[in-house]
Amino acid sequence: MESPPAKATRRERWAWYMYDFGNSGYASIILLAIYPAYFKEAVVGGANGSRLWGIAIGIAMLTVAIIAPVLGAIADFSGAKKKFLFVFTTISCVFTGSIFFVGEGDWFLGMLLFILAEIGYRGSQVFYNSLLPEIADQEEIGTISGNGWAVGSVGGIIILVVVLGLLQFVGGMWIIRLSMLLTAVWFFGFSLFIFLRLEERAQPKPLPEGETYLSVAFKQLASTFRAVKRYREFIKFIVAFLIYNDGIIMVLEFAAIIGAVLFGMTQENLIFFIIVVELTNVLGSYVFGVMADKGGSKLALMISFVLMIGAILWLYFAQSITEYFVIGAIGGMAMAGLQSVSRTMAGQFAPPGQSAEFFGFFAVAGRSSSFIGPTVFGLLVVWATNRFEAAGMAPLLAEQMGHRVSLFSVVAFLVVGMIILLTVNEAKGREVGRVKVGVPEVEPVTK
């Protein structure tokens, strides 16, 4: 059984924060500022780059969605969250560094290595997030989650500044490719803190006779599904998250491409833009984390929705890089609220001893929506671009309009998700989350 989370030391919490500091390097370089634009423009080229990028993200997310609940249940039963975290972190770092070898025209290799790196990155988040309830109690989980997000954003800013400096003083496509290798070293290096300094509180349970960890995991999941009525608020939250996370991921994964297509932003411009986003991410993580603890996670999420939807609608009409930077600042703050507080709410609703399993379900929603959203956006861009070209519009202008029109799909996902979230009873969900139920119906063999 998991020990009371209040026993976590300041040193352990900082070890947890530093993992976010490291993996934000991956998010900043591979997902936001460098690799998306490089893949679209240098590796593929044209609107087809957006389509292939969306497909690559979708494959990775779908894979994680399939394996996350089972691995989460195994990790809970075996008390091995850190071991799973290490494996997936290593996978992400190895294949992130390998992207260095992706050159012009290597679209298949570029997709394959990214998919594997993304599976490692997204899979590791299941086990990283599942450690949150072990280091924070119900009354402070919002603040701790927000602090981790803020520290992570600082890590993203620092690596972006380093890469920007290299581009300014050295320059060349070689530096862009080198940044992938630097990101892998950064991610793995800062992840070591959590492996060396944070004690996993979950204790392994004796394996029943005739059972394997895999069979026990499926029985645990079946038991949880049978008790699903008890988790009604969690289920409603997960359905809402599945939908509105589409909008979040679409913005995240296509921010660099949108900047390049709509405003002709250079690689240096894009790095400055992501730095602005990360700076407001720090502020948003702290503000919404405190708000979640003081006024409730649901209220914090609703305010984040309003800010994000407003930013996306403004983006449709924006005509200048300056406007895009302001929109990015607003969106960065809102995104921090939506992501960090969603993680907080999942932790608040997860029963003791089942955090990895429940964050596995959280991952299913996140990765399933991550498969749908980017794929939809990429296909919409190609479809709308072709329609505008067929109507006689110049290719560049048609591609720009294709991206603008596709923004309404982002708004649609956010609005529908927000409406469903309004039906969630946060107080009831947190009350259920304090009770351990849904354990496997197999008894361990006593010796």
C-alpha positions, 0 to 999 in steps of 0.5 A: 500500500502506498505511504502517505504522500505528505512524507515526501521530502523537499529533495524528492519533490525537486527530483520530480520537478527536475524530470519535468525540467529535462523532458521539457527540452524534448517538448520544446525542440522536438515538438514545438520549435525545431523538428516540426518545421525542419520535418515539414520544410527540409525533410518533406516540403509543402502541405504534405509535410503537415499531413505526414507530421499529423500521421506520425503523431497519431501512430505514436499516440495510438500505440501509447493509448493501447499499452498505457492502462495495462502497463500502468496496472502492472506498475501499480501491482509490482511497485515498479513505476520508476523502472517503467519510467526509466525504460520509456525515458531511455527509449525516448532519448535514444531515438531522439538523438538518432533524429540527428541522422535525418536529412533532406528527403528522409521522410520515412526515417524522419517519421519512424525515429520520431514515432519511436521517440514520441512513444518513449516520451508519452509513455514515460509521462504515464509513470512520471505523472503517477508519482504525483499522488505519492509526493503531494496530498489532496490539498496541495496537489495542484500547487505541486503539479503547477510547480513541476510544470513551471520548472519544466517550462524554465528547462524548455526556455534554457535549451531553446536559448542554447540552441538559438545561440548556436544558430546565431553564432554558428548557423547552418542545417547541421546545428538544427540536426545537432539540436536533436542530439543535444535534446537527448542528452539534456532529457536523459541527464536531468531525468537522473535526479528522479531515479537517484533521489525519489523513493518510490512509495508503492510496495510490490504485492506478492504474485498469486500462484499461477498468475503473471503480472500481465494476467493480474494487470488484466484482472485489475483492469476488469475489476476497475471496469466493473466498479466504473459506476463508482468512478462516474466523475472520473469517467466524465472528466476523462471523456471531456479530457479526451475531447478538449485535449485534441485542441491542446495537442493540435495547437502544440504540434502545429504551432511551429508550422503555423508560424512558418506558413502564416507569417513566414517565421524563420527558425530563429523567429520560431525559437523566440516565439516558443521562448515567449510561450514557455515564459507565460507557461511558467506564470500560468503553471503557478497561477492556475496551480494555486487557483486549483488548490484554492478555488478548485480544479474545475474553475481553473480549467474553465478560465483556461478554456476561455483564454485558449479559445479567445487566442485561437479565434484571434489567430484566424484573423491575425496578420502580423508576427507581432500579433502571433507573439501576443497570441502565443503569450496568451495561449502559453498561459492558458495551455499551462492551466489546461495541461497542469490542472488536468494532471492535477484533477486526474491525481485527485480522482485516483484511488490510493494504490492505483495511481499508475493505473488511473494515469494509464486511463488518463493517458488513453484519453490523452493519446487517443485524442492526440491520435485524432486531433493532429490527424484531423488537422493535417488532413483538413489543411490538405483538403482546404488547401486543395479546395482553395487552389482549385478555386484559383488561389495562388498556392502559398495563399491557398496553403495559408488559408487552409491552415486558418480554416483548420483552426476552427476544428481546434475551437470545436474540440475545446468547446465540446470538451469544456461543455462536458467538463461542466457536468463533472462534480469535482467534490464527489470525484475527489471524495471517491478518490480517497477510497481504495477500491477495484483491487484484483479478485485474486489472493496472493499465496502466503508462505 
